[in-house]
Amino acid sequence: MNLLFLALSLSFAFASTTVDAAATKSTSETNKSALQIADARVFTPLKGSSATAGYAKITNPTNKDISLTVKTAEKFKAAELHESYEKDGRMRMKRVASLNIPANSTIELKPGGLHIMLFDAESTMKDGDKVMISFLAGEKNLSTSFTLVPRMGKGHKHQH
Amino acid sequence: MNTTFRLLRILVGSLALAVVLISAFLWYANRTPVIGDNFTLRHLDSDWELKQKAKPLNILYVGYAKCPDVCPLSLSFSAQAFRQLSPKEQERVQLIFISVDHEHDTPQAVAEYASQFFPAFIGLTGSKEQIDKAIAPFGASYMLEKSDSYLGYSIAHTDKLFFLDRDGHVLDTIPFPRSSELILEKIKEHI
């Protein structure tokens, strides 16, 4: 009986530790943003231009809206969120300080609309290179790797 | 009798004249206005005049090289259309990209920028006066807007492909070009 009690106690203690560990892991995970960024790509900078654009799909799986701000992009001097729009027959662009990602929804950064504008590449880049872009999502930091893709390449079909 | 005949001749002649005048007026009022004109800008280190360099079909697009989104989007779709042309068809058409960013885009940068979308794309720019004179006949326009971005400015601009004949006269347009299929269709129609 005492052995049984001891075995049960040890089992309980072990299980508690495991749950605590799991809780700790998920807690540290919740310290990171819950936003999910997919299809993250930046068009490889072209000669003659000091600016390029990045796009992605941003999903908020939580039940609360999350505000997203672009902070930095490695290998570029600056990164900002912008939006292209039409007004009075002209296409324009405005800077977006922060983007609200509504609860349980996906916002897409895509050509002709919302995009991350990247300025002044600090080195020559080529297709396939990775660029880490850092965001502030709510109060949490979020960094995502974006892949450089060509604007036009041999046999490349531009998809939008 | 002679008087009557004379009066009749005057009446018929007047009627005929009236018909001619009314027809001419209606033709003039309903004629399709000619839009577009010849222009000269800078390509690399030289002057580039449309009438001297024109192909049977010339496609004009106005933007600026630091535009990160809309301009490369339109040029990319255009390049995709060009790639679907036969070599003979490619000889008969060219795309001309005019950068209106006269303060920041050099002729060398614009030429290099345009050619990366498709080798035959011509990138032109010039002084403010040259650019304004070149694009005005097409109804194209632009406006520099100060901003708090890293770049400090952006340029609102016409987002349209103009299909021109050898004299720079507009044959057709595609506003907000977002389809290489439509661009290809228009090229084949006017080539």
Interface residues (C-beta under 8 A of the other chain):
Chain A: F43 L46 K47 G48 S49 S50 A51 T52 A53 K77 A78 E80 H82 S84 E86 K87 G89 R90 M91 R92 M93 K94 R95 P111 G112 H115 M117 L118 F119 D120 R151 M152 K157 H158 H160
Chain B: A65 K66 C67 P68 D69 V70 P72 L73 S76 F77 A79 Q80 D105 Q108 A109 V110 A111 E112 Y113 A114 Q116 F117 F118 G123 S141 Y142 M143 E145 S147 D148 S149 Y150 L151 S154 A156 H157 T158 D159 F176 R178 S180
